[in-house]
Amino acid sequence: MKVRYDPKADILYILIREGPVADTDEVDEDVWFEYDEEGNVVGIEIWNAGENVIRKSLLEIERYTKALNRKMEA
């Protein structure tokens, strides 16, 4: 598996396996799955990744860190 991020386009791409893409399907807003001829997922493309993935992940990390700090202070 390989993960690439294009900051200019703000697209996160997860390559699950090498091979040709036979079909693409939008499974959620800004989330696209790529399939091979057998219907296996070969890649995942996440558009607006800064907002959809990175920002949300950072907010979760911040929330977890605050909770952990409160627990350690108690």
Backbone atoms as SQL, in Angstrom:
CREATE TABLE atoms (id INTEGER PRIMARY KEY, chain TEXT, resi INTEGER, resn TEXT, atom TEXT, x REAL, y REAL, z REAL);
INSERT INTO atoms VALUES
  (1, 'A', 1, 'MET', 'N', 0.845, -1.162, 0.000),
  (2, 'A', 1, 'MET', 'CA', 0.000, 0.000, 0.000),
  (3, 'A', 1, 'MET', 'C', 0.899, 1.236, 0.000),
  (4, 'A', 2, 'LYS', 'N', 0.481, 2.237, -0.765),
  (5, 'A', 2, 'LYS', 'CA', 1.201, 3.506, -0.835),
  (6, 'A', 2, 'LYS', 'C', 0.198, 4.637, -0.631),
  (7, 'A', 3, 'VAL', 'N', 0.658, 5.690, 0.032),
  (8, 'A', 3, 'VAL', 'CA', -0.187, 6.857, 0.254),
  (9, 'A', 3, 'VAL', 'C', 0.534, 8.072, -0.310),
  (10, 'A', 4, 'ARG', 'N', -0.192, 8.841, -1.110),
  (11, 'A', 4, 'ARG', 'CA', 0.365, 10.065, -1.686),
  (12, 'A', 4, 'ARG', 'C', -0.598, 11.217, -1.423),
  (13, 'A', 5, 'TYR', 'N', -0.025, 12.382, -1.202),
  (14, 'A', 5, 'TYR', 'CA', -0.848, 13.580, -1.014),
  (15, 'A', 5, 'TYR', 'C', -0.352, 14.668, -1.950),
  (16, 'A', 6, 'ASP', 'N', -1.266, 15.233, -2.708),
  (17, 'A', 6, 'ASP', 'CA', -0.961, 16.344, -3.605),
  (18, 'A', 6, 'ASP', 'C', -1.522, 17.615, -2.968),
  (19, 'A', 7, 'PRO', 'N', -0.657, 18.416, -2.318),
  (20, 'A', 7, 'PRO', 'CA', -1.161, 19.603, -1.631),
  (21, 'A', 7, 'PRO', 'C', -1.745, 20.656, -2.572),
  (22, 'A', 8, 'LYS', 'N', -1.254, 20.704, -3.785),
  (23, 'A', 8, 'LYS', 'CA', -1.763, 21.688, -4.749),
  (24, 'A', 8, 'LYS', 'C', -3.218, 21.375, -5.121),
  (25, 'A', 9, 'ALA', 'N', -3.508, 20.106, -5.371),
  (26, 'A', 9, 'ALA', 'CA', -4.863, 19.681, -5.715),
  (27, 'A', 9, 'ALA', 'C', -5.675, 19.318, -4.471),
  (28, 'A', 10, 'ASP', 'N', -4.999, 19.171, -3.322),
  (29, 'A', 10, 'ASP', 'CA', -5.605, 18.752, -2.053),
  (30, 'A', 10, 'ASP', 'C', -6.303, 17.398, -2.202),
  (31, 'A', 11, 'ILE', 'N', -5.556, 16.461, -2.811),
  (32, 'A', 11, 'ILE', 'CA', -6.078, 15.107, -3.009),
  (33, 'A', 11, 'ILE', 'C', -5.160, 14.109, -2.320),
  (34, 'A', 12, 'LEU', 'N', -5.761, 13.246, -1.507),
  (35, 'A', 12, 'LEU', 'CA', -5.052, 12.148, -0.862),
  (36, 'A', 12, 'LEU', 'C', -5.361, 10.890, -1.656),
  (37, 'A', 13, 'TYR', 'N', -4.322, 10.163, -2.070),
  (38, 'A', 13, 'TYR', 'CA', -4.521, 8.947, -2.853),
  (39, 'A', 13, 'TYR', 'C', -3.907, 7.769, -2.116),
  (40, 'A', 14, 'ILE', 'N', -4.696, 6.729, -1.937),
  (41, 'A', 14, 'ILE', 'CA', -4.229, 5.503, -1.295),
  (42, 'A', 14, 'ILE', 'C', -4.228, 4.410, -2.354),
  (43, 'A', 15, 'LEU', 'N', -3.039, 3.960, -2.705),
  (44, 'A', 15, 'LEU', 'CA', -2.891, 2.880, -3.676),
  (45, 'A', 15, 'LEU', 'C', -2.860, 1.569, -2.906),
  (46, 'A', 16, 'ILE', 'N', -3.849, 0.744, -3.121),
  (47, 'A', 16, 'ILE', 'CA', -3.941, -0.524, -2.399),
  (48, 'A', 16, 'ILE', 'C', -3.177, -1.619, -3.118),
  (49, 'A', 17, 'ARG', 'N', -3.307, -1.646, -4.438),
  (50, 'A', 17, 'ARG', 'CA', -2.541, -2.611, -5.232),
  (51, 'A', 17, 'ARG', 'C', -2.314, -2.058, -6.625),
  (52, 'A', 18, 'GLU', 'N', -1.185, -2.410, -7.191),
  (53, 'A', 18, 'GLU', 'CA', -0.836, -1.974, -8.547),
  (54, 'A', 18, 'GLU', 'C', -1.734, -2.676, -9.556),
  (55, 'A', 19, 'GLY', 'N', -2.019, -2.000, -10.630),
  (56, 'A', 19, 'GLY', 'CA', -2.790, -2.610, -11.702),
  (57, 'A', 19, 'GLY', 'C', -3.707, -1.601, -12.354),
  (58, 'A', 20, 'PRO', 'N', -4.257, -1.985, -13.493),
  (59, 'A', 20, 'PRO', 'CA', -5.130, -1.068, -14.218),
  (60, 'A', 20, 'PRO', 'C', -6.465, -0.860, -13.505),
  (61, 'A', 21, 'VAL', 'N', -6.995, 0.335, -13.650),
  (62, 'A', 21, 'VAL', 'CA', -8.296, 0.674, -13.078),
  (63, 'A', 21, 'VAL', 'C', -9.355, 0.455, -14.148),
  (64, 'A', 22, 'ALA', 'N', -10.362, -0.357, -13.825),
  (65, 'A', 22, 'ALA', 'CA', -11.427, -0.649, -14.778),
  (66, 'A', 22, 'ALA', 'C', -12.672, 0.197, -14.527),
  (67, 'A', 23, 'ASP', 'N', -12.856, 0.636, -13.273),
  (68, 'A', 23, 'ASP', 'CA', -14.059, 1.395, -12.941),
  (69, 'A', 23, 'ASP', 'C', -13.775, 2.287, -11.734),
  (70, 'A', 24, 'THR', 'N', -14.513, 3.360, -11.641),
  (71, 'A', 24, 'THR', 'CA', -14.398, 4.298, -10.526),
  (72, 'A', 24, 'THR', 'C', -15.800, 4.626, -10.040),
  (73, 'A', 25, 'ASP', 'N', -15.950, 4.722, -8.715),
  (74, 'A', 25, 'ASP', 'CA', -17.261, 4.982, -8.137),
  (75, 'A', 25, 'ASP', 'C', -17.128, 5.985, -6.995),
  (76, 'A', 26, 'GLU', 'N', -17.984, 7.013, -7.001),
  (77, 'A', 26, 'GLU', 'CA', -18.000, 7.959, -5.887),
  (78, 'A', 26, 'GLU', 'C', -18.819, 7.323, -4.767),
  (79, 'A', 27, 'VAL', 'N', -18.153, 6.935, -3.675),
  (80, 'A', 27, 'VAL', 'CA', -18.827, 6.229, -2.585),
  (81, 'A', 27, 'VAL', 'C', -19.337, 7.179, -1.511),
  (82, 'A', 28, 'ASP', 'N', -18.818, 8.378, -1.492),
  (83, 'A', 28, 'ASP', 'CA', -19.248, 9.415, -0.564),
  (84, 'A', 28, 'ASP', 'C', -18.810, 10.745, -1.163),
  (85, 'A', 29, 'GLU', 'N', -19.309, 11.826, -0.628),
  (86, 'A', 29, 'GLU', 'CA', -18.895, 13.121, -1.148),
  (87, 'A', 29, 'GLU', 'C', -17.380, 13.251, -1.033),
  (88, 'A', 30, 'ASP', 'N', -16.722, 13.482, -2.141),
  (89, 'A', 30, 'ASP', 'CA', -15.266, 13.662, -2.226),
  (90, 'A', 30, 'ASP', 'C', -14.461, 12.384, -1.993),
  (91, 'A', 31, 'VAL', 'N', -15.102, 11.222, -2.014),
  (92, 'A', 31, 'VAL', 'CA', -14.381, 9.951, -1.836),
  (93, 'A', 31, 'VAL', 'C', -14.700, 9.045, -3.020),
  (94, 'A', 32, 'TRP', 'N', -13.635, 8.635, -3.719),
  (95, 'A', 32, 'TRP', 'CA', -13.771, 7.808, -4.916),
  (96, 'A', 32, 'TRP', 'C', -13.005, 6.511, -4.730),
  (97, 'A', 33, 'PHE', 'N', -13.638, 5.384, -5.059),
  (98, 'A', 33, 'PHE', 'CA', -12.970, 4.084, -5.067),
  (99, 'A', 33, 'PHE', 'C', -12.678, 3.715, -6.514),
  (100, 'A', 34, 'GLU', 'N', -11.507, 3.134, -6.726),
  (101, 'A', 34, 'GLU', 'CA', -11.122, 2.635, -8.045),
  (102, 'A', 34, 'GLU', 'C', -11.070, 1.112, -7.974),
  (103, 'A', 35, 'TYR', 'N', -11.630, 0.459, -8.989),
  (104, 'A', 35, 'TYR', 'CA', -11.736, -0.999, -9.005),
  (105, 'A', 35, 'TYR', 'C', -10.995, -1.590, -10.197),
  (106, 'A', 36, 'ASP', 'N', -10.502, -2.818, -10.011),
  (107, 'A', 36, 'ASP', 'CA', -9.916, -3.543, -11.135),
  (108, 'A', 36, 'ASP', 'C', -11.017, -4.310, -11.862),
  (109, 'A', 37, 'GLU', 'N', -10.636, -5.111, -12.846),
  (110, 'A', 37, 'GLU', 'CA', -11.615, -5.858, -13.658),
  (111, 'A', 37, 'GLU', 'C', -12.443, -6.846, -12.842),
  (112, 'A', 38, 'GLU', 'N', -11.877, -7.352, -11.733),
  (113, 'A', 38, 'GLU', 'CA', -12.584, -8.320, -10.891),
  (114, 'A', 38, 'GLU', 'C', -13.447, -7.646, -9.824),
  (115, 'A', 39, 'GLY', 'N', -13.421, -6.325, -9.773),
  (116, 'A', 39, 'GLY', 'CA', -14.217, -5.600, -8.791),
  (117, 'A', 39, 'GLY', 'C', -13.513, -5.350, -7.468),
  (118, 'A', 40, 'ASN', 'N', -12.203, -5.639, -7.413),
  (119, 'A', 40, 'ASN', 'CA', -11.429, -5.382, -6.204),
  (120, 'A', 40, 'ASN', 'C', -11.018, -3.914, -6.152),
  (121, 'A', 41, 'VAL', 'N', -11.044, -3.335, -4.956),
  (122, 'A', 41, 'VAL', 'CA', -10.608, -1.950, -4.794),
  (123, 'A', 41, 'VAL', 'C', -9.095, -1.900, -4.961),
  (124, 'A', 42, 'VAL', 'N', -8.633, -1.057, -5.879),
  (125, 'A', 42, 'VAL', 'CA', -7.190, -0.904, -6.103),
  (126, 'A', 42, 'VAL', 'C', -6.686, 0.458, -5.640),
  (127, 'A', 43, 'GLY', 'N', -7.603, 1.412, -5.464),
  (128, 'A', 43, 'GLY', 'CA', -7.192, 2.733, -5.017),
  (129, 'A', 43, 'GLY', 'C', -8.350, 3.509, -4.426),
  (130, 'A', 44, 'ILE', 'N', -8.001, 4.453, -3.562),
  (131, 'A', 44, 'ILE', 'CA', -8.992, 5.340, -2.956),
  (132, 'A', 44, 'ILE', 'C', -8.484, 6.763, -3.116),
  (133, 'A', 45, 'GLU', 'N', -9.343, 7.619, -3.643),
  (134, 'A', 45, 'GLU', 'CA', -9.006, 9.023, -3.842),
  (135, 'A', 45, 'GLU', 'C', -9.909, 9.863, -2.948),
  (136, 'A', 46, 'ILE', 'N', -9.308, 10.741, -2.159),
  (137, 'A', 46, 'ILE', 'CA', -10.079, 11.609, -1.278),
  (138, 'A', 46, 'ILE', 'C', -9.797, 13.051, -1.676),
  (139, 'A', 47, 'TRP', 'N', -10.816, 13.705, -2.203),
  (140, 'A', 47, 'TRP', 'CA', -10.691, 15.091, -2.623),
  (141, 'A', 47, 'TRP', 'C', -10.906, 15.999, -1.414),
  (142, 'A', 48, 'ASN', 'N', -10.360, 17.197, -1.479),
  (143, 'A', 48, 'ASN', 'CA', -10.449, 18.141, -0.359),
  (144, 'A', 48, 'ASN', 'C', -9.952, 17.489, 0.922),
  (145, 'A', 49, 'ALA', 'N', -8.848, 16.786, 0.803),
  (146, 'A', 49, 'ALA', 'CA', -8.311, 15.998, 1.917),
  (147, 'A', 49, 'ALA', 'C', -7.947, 16.861, 3.113),
  (148, 'A', 50, 'GLY', 'N', -7.526, 18.089, 2.867),
  (149, 'A', 50, 'GLY', 'CA', -7.180, 18.976, 3.970),
  (150, 'A', 50, 'GLY', 'C', -8.347, 19.158, 4.920),
  (151, 'A', 51, 'GLU', 'N', -9.533, 19.287, 4.381),
  (152, 'A', 51, 'GLU', 'CA', -10.734, 19.461, 5.194),
  (153, 'A', 51, 'GLU', 'C', -11.321, 18.118, 5.608),
  (154, 'A', 52, 'ASN', 'N', -11.391, 17.177, 4.689),
  (155, 'A', 52, 'ASN', 'CA', -12.078, 15.914, 4.940),
  (156, 'A', 52, 'ASN', 'C', -11.300, 14.918, 5.782),
  (157, 'A', 53, 'VAL', 'N', -9.985, 14.971, 5.742),
  (158, 'A', 53, 'VAL', 'CA', -9.193, 13.971, 6.461),
  (159, 'A', 53, 'VAL', 'C', -8.231, 14.622, 7.434),
  (160, 'A', 54, 'ILE', 'N', -7.378, 15.455, 6.917),
  (161, 'A', 54, 'ILE', 'CA', -6.285, 15.994, 7.722),
  (162, 'A', 54, 'ILE', 'C', -6.823, 16.860, 8.858),
  (163, 'A', 55, 'ARG', 'N', -7.697, 17.790, 8.561),
  (164, 'A', 55, 'ARG', 'CA', -8.239, 18.676, 9.594),
  (165, 'A', 55, 'ARG', 'C', -9.012, 17.885, 10.637),
  (166, 'A', 56, 'LYS', 'N', -9.858, 16.957, 10.198),
  (167, 'A', 56, 'LYS', 'CA', -10.635, 16.143, 11.139),
  (168, 'A', 56, 'LYS', 'C', -9.722, 15.292, 12.011),
  (169, 'A', 57, 'SER', 'N', -8.677, 14.749, 11.424),
  (170, 'A', 57, 'SER', 'CA', -7.727, 13.942, 12.196),
  (171, 'A', 57, 'SER', 'C', -7.025, 14.789, 13.241),
  (172, 'A', 58, 'LEU', 'N', -6.620, 15.989, 12.866),
  (173, 'A', 58, 'LEU', 'CA', -5.959, 16.882, 13.819),
  (174, 'A', 58, 'LEU', 'C', -6.900, 17.271, 14.955),
  (175, 'A', 59, 'LEU', 'N', -8.170, 17.501, 14.653),
  (176, 'A', 59, 'LEU', 'CA', -9.137, 17.820, 15.697),
  (177, 'A', 59, 'LEU', 'C', -9.324, 16.645, 16.650),
  (178, 'A', 60, 'GLU', 'N', -9.350, 15.424, 16.127),
  (179, 'A', 60, 'GLU', 'CA', -9.459, 14.234, 16.973),
  (180, 'A', 60, 'GLU', 'C', -8.228, 14.077, 17.856),
  (181, 'A', 61, 'ILE', 'N', -7.062, 14.312, 17.293),
  (182, 'A', 61, 'ILE', 'CA', -5.821, 14.219, 18.070),
  (183, 'A', 61, 'ILE', 'C', -5.832, 15.268, 19.176),
  (184, 'A', 62, 'GLU', 'N', -6.264, 16.472, 18.854),
  (185, 'A', 62, 'GLU', 'CA', -6.336, 17.537, 19.857),
  (186, 'A', 62, 'GLU', 'C', -7.305, 17.155, 20.979),
  (187, 'A', 63, 'ARG', 'N', -8.456, 16.621, 20.619),
  (188, 'A', 63, 'ARG', 'CA', -9.447, 16.204, 21.616),
  (189, 'A', 63, 'ARG', 'C', -8.896, 15.094, 22.505),
  (190, 'A', 64, 'TYR', 'N', -8.251, 14.122, 21.902),
  (191, 'A', 64, 'TYR', 'CA', -7.664, 13.009, 22.649),
  (192, 'A', 64, 'TYR', 'C', -6.566, 13.515, 23.583),
  (193, 'A', 65, 'THR', 'N', -5.731, 14.416, 23.093),
  (194, 'A', 65, 'THR', 'CA', -4.630, 14.952, 23.894),
  (195, 'A', 65, 'THR', 'C', -5.162, 15.722, 25.100),
  (196, 'A', 66, 'LYS', 'N', -6.201, 16.529, 24.895),
  (197, 'A', 66, 'LYS', 'CA', -6.796, 17.269, 26.010),
  (198, 'A', 66, 'LYS', 'C', -7.368, 16.313, 27.051),
  (199, 'A', 67, 'ALA', 'N', -8.055, 15.274, 26.604),
  (200, 'A', 67, 'ALA', 'CA', -8.620, 14.292, 27.532),
  (201, 'A', 67, 'ALA', 'C', -7.514, 13.572, 28.288),
  (202, 'A', 68, 'LEU', 'N', -6.456, 13.228, 27.607),
  (203, 'A', 68, 'LEU', 'CA', -5.327, 12.549, 28.240),
  (204, 'A', 68, 'LEU', 'C', -4.665, 13.460, 29.268),
  (205, 'A', 69, 'ASN', 'N', -4.500, 14.730, 28.926),
  (206, 'A', 69, 'ASN', 'CA', -3.907, 15.689, 29.865),
  (207, 'A', 69, 'ASN', 'C', -4.771, 15.849, 31.112),
  (208, 'A', 70, 'ARG', 'N', -6.096, 15.919, 30.940),
  (209, 'A', 70, 'ARG', 'CA', -6.992, 16.025, 32.098),
  (210, 'A', 70, 'ARG', 'C', -6.871, 14.794, 32.984),
  (211, 'A', 71, 'LYS', 'N', -6.766, 13.634, 32.361),
  (212, 'A', 71, 'LYS', 'CA', -6.647, 12.380, 33.115),
  (213, 'A', 71, 'LYS', 'C', -5.339, 12.361, 33.900),
  (214, 'A', 72, 'MET', 'N', -4.261, 12.839, 33.287),
  (215, 'A', 72, 'MET', 'CA', -2.959, 12.834, 33.944),
  (216, 'A', 72, 'MET', 'C', -2.911, 13.850, 35.089),
  (217, 'A', 73, 'GLU', 'N', -3.680, 14.942, 34.974),
  (218, 'A', 73, 'GLU', 'CA', -3.704, 15.963, 36.014),
  (219, 'A', 73, 'GLU', 'C', -4.542, 15.535, 37.212),
  (220, 'A', 74, 'ALA', 'N', -5.443, 14.595, 37.016),
  (221, 'A', 74, 'ALA', 'CA', -6.346, 14.156, 38.100),
  (222, 'A', 74, 'ALA', 'C', -5.647, 13.275, 39.111);
